[in-house]
Amino acid sequence: MQAILFEDALDQIVAVDPRYPRDGYLFLRDALDHTQRTLGRESKGAPRHVTGQELLAGIRECALERFGPMAITVFEEWGIRSCEDFGEMVFILVKHELLGKTERDSRADFEGGYAFEDAFRRPFVPQNKPGAQPPATKVTSL
């Protein structure tokens, strides 16, 4: 599939169903490519199938690398608030024949994948050193 065809199709998809913007779909495609490379899923130049759970892991890795602690903010801007939104996007692309699926694939593969707060914010929250005490709070009277 040529990139220009994918991008032309995205324009049509977003015109009919504006829930997710073009940039969200482009990120999803990049995350899929990242996942396939990471899993070694290319053989003879043809991409192999990736499960919903594998894709969610790849989305997480790609988002943390690309957006860091701003990942949730970027996703919220794109209308993506849960793993189920990524599943919806995948199946929109399947419906438009931009992605393939097997008979075992379903939207349910994306349900309960991970909480965005845990996946995208927690890695950036400073951890207390073992044995360290939280800073004392000073109480002042009026």
C-alpha positions in Angstrom: 0.0 0.0 0.0 1.4 3.4 -0.9 1.5 6.1 1.8 -0.3 8.5 -0.4 -3.3 6.1 -0.7 -3.4 5.7 3.1 -3.3 9.5 3.7 -6.0 10.1 1.0 -8.2 7.5 2.7 -7.6 9.2 6.1 -8.9 12.5 4.7 -12.1 10.6 3.6 -12.4 8.8 7.0 -12.0 12.0 9.0 -14.5 13.9 6.8 -17.2 11.3 7.5 -16.3 10.4 11.1 -14.4 13.2 12.9 -14.1 11.5 16.3 -10.4 11.0 15.8 -8.2 13.3 13.8 -5.8 12.5 11.0 -2.7 12.8 13.3 -4.2 10.1 15.6 -4.4 7.7 12.8 -0.9 8.6 11.6 0.4 7.9 15.1 -1.5 4.6 15.1 0.1 3.5 11.9 3.6 4.5 13.1 2.9 2.6 16.4 1.9 -0.5 14.3 5.1 -0.2 12.2 7.1 0.1 15.5 5.4 -2.9 16.9 6.1 -5.0 13.8 9.8 -4.0 13.9 10.0 -4.7 17.6 8.4 -8.1 17.3 10.3 -9.0 14.2 7.1 -9.5 12.4 8.3 -8.8 8.9 9.2 -11.6 6.7 10.1 -11.4 3.0 9.2 -7.7 3.1 5.5 -8.4 4.1 4.2 -7.3 7.5 2.8 -10.1 9.6 -0.3 -10.0 11.9 -0.1 -8.2 15.2 -2.6 -8.9 18.0 -4.5 -6.2 19.8 -2.5 -6.7 23.0 0.8 -6.6 21.1 -0.3 -3.3 19.3 -1.3 -1.8 22.7 2.2 -2.5 24.0 3.7 -1.0 20.9 1.4 2.1 21.2 2.6 2.5 24.8 6.3 2.3 23.8 6.0 4.6 20.9 4.0 7.2 22.8 6.4 7.2 25.7 9.3 7.7 23.3 7.6 10.3 21.2 5.6 12.3 23.7 7.1 11.5 27.1 5.0 12.8 30.0 2.7 14.7 27.5 1.3 11.4 26.0 -2.0 11.6 27.8 -2.4 15.3 26.9 -1.7 14.5 23.2 -4.2 11.6 23.2 -6.9 13.7 24.9 -6.4 16.4 22.2 -7.0 13.6 19.7 -10.1 12.3 21.5 -8.3 9.1 22.6 -9.0 8.4 26.2 -8.7 4.7 26.5 -7.3 1.5 24.8 -10.8 1.0 23.5 -10.4 4.2 21.4 -7.4 2.7 19.7 -9.4 -0.5 19.0 -12.2 1.6 17.5 -9.6 3.4 15.3 -8.1 0.0 14.2 -11.5 -1.3 13.2 -12.3 1.9 11.3 -9.1 1.3 9.3 -10.2 -2.4 8.8 -13.6 -1.3 7.6 -11.9 1.0 5.0 -9.5 -1.9 4.1 -6.4 0.0 5.3 -5.7 -2.8 7.8 -6.4 -6.5 7.7 -7.8 -8.7 10.5 -8.2 -12.3 11.3 -11.4 -14.0 12.3 -10.1 -14.0 15.9 -9.6 -10.2 16.0 -12.3 -8.1 17.7 -12.7 -4.8 19.4 -12.8 -6.7 22.7 -9.0 -7.3 22.2 -8.5 -3.7 23.2 -10.8 -3.6 26.3 -9.1 -3.1 29.6 -5.6 -3.0 28.0 -4.2 -0.6 30.5 -5.2 2.5 32.4 -3.7 5.6 30.6 -2.7 7.1 34.0 -0.6 4.0 34.8 0.9 3.6 31.3 1.7 7.1 30.5 2.0 9.2 33.6 3.3 6.8 36.2 6.7 6.3 34.5 7.5 10.0 35.0 6.4 10.3 38.6 9.5 10.7 40.8 10.0 7.7 43.0 11.0 8.2 46.7 14.4 6.8 47.5 14.1 3.8 49.9 14.1 5.0 53.5 13.6 8.6 52.5 11.1 10.5 54.5 8.6 12.8 52.7 9.3 16.5 53.2 8.0 17.8 56.5 5.1 20.3 56.2 5.4 23.4 58.2 2.3 24.4 60.1 1.9 28.1 60.7 -0.7 29.7 62.7 -2.5 32.9 61.7 
